[in-house]
Each structure stands twice: as structure tokens, then as C-alpha cells.
Amino acid sequence: MKNWALNISLFVLGRPEGFEVTVKEIRISAGAGFIVALLGDVMTMPGLPKKPAALNIDIDADGNVVGLF
């Protein structure tokens, strides 16, 4: 199967045309500044939290690592 790039320019030769796209879900990525349109059964990776988990990791007075879980 050949991948086709969607393009809004009318001057691109060989662009796909005459088809409909069904959007199943819209997700807003506000931090990144864009929206994501999911067109089928797509698995996406979760985004990163505002506060990284590494900030909770420390070593106590006995030399034990704390805050991993």
C-alpha cells in the first residue's frame, strides 16, 4: 500500500482527491500548540507530566533511594 500525503495546495501534482476522511476523535495538545485528528484505531503514547517523576527521587540519610514508586 502506498502512503499518500494530504496537501491543501491545489498546485501539487499527484495529490489524492475525491475521497472522504472520517475523523473518530480530536485531541488537543495545548502545550505543543496543535490538534491531533485520529482517523482510525490508533494507539498513541501518553504525554509527559508537568512535573517529572525524577524530581521525587532522593537518597535518605541511610543511603536508601526513596521516591521511585
N, C-alpha and C positions, 0 to 999 in steps of 0.2 A: 504494500500500500504506500502510495506516495503522499508525503506531507505537503499540504498547501498552506501558504501563509496568507492570512487575511490582510487586505490593504484597502485603505479608503481612497487612495488615489485612482482616478479614472484613467490615468495615462500609463499604468503599469501593464505591460503585455503579459498575457497568460494568467492573469489573476482569476481566481474562481468567481463564478457568478451564477445566478439563477438557483440559489438554494436557500433554505431557511435554517436558522440555528435556534435550538431550544435551550434556553438557559434554565437550569434546575435550581441554582442557588446563587446569590450575590453575597460576597463577604467584603466588608470594609476594612482595609488595612490603613487606619488613620495615621499611625506613626510613620509608615512608609509613604503615605500620600497618594494611594491609589485604591481602586476597587478591583476585586477578582470575580470574574464570572465563571462559575463551574458549569460545564456543559454535559456532564455525564457522571458515571460512578468514578469519582476521583478521590484518592486518598491524599490529604495534604499534611504537611508536617506542622506541628504547633509552633507558634511564635515564641520568642523569648520573653520572660517576665521582665517587669521594670526593674526589679531588684534581683541581681544574680545570686544564685544559691551559694556561690563561693564566699559571699560576704558573711554568711552564717557559720563558716568553718573556722575553728580556732583550736589552740592547744591549751589545755588547762594546766594548773600548777604542777600536777603529777606527770605531765608529758603525754597525756592522752588526747587524741584527736576528738573533738566534740563538734556537733552541728552538722554531721553528714546526713543524717536522716531525721 
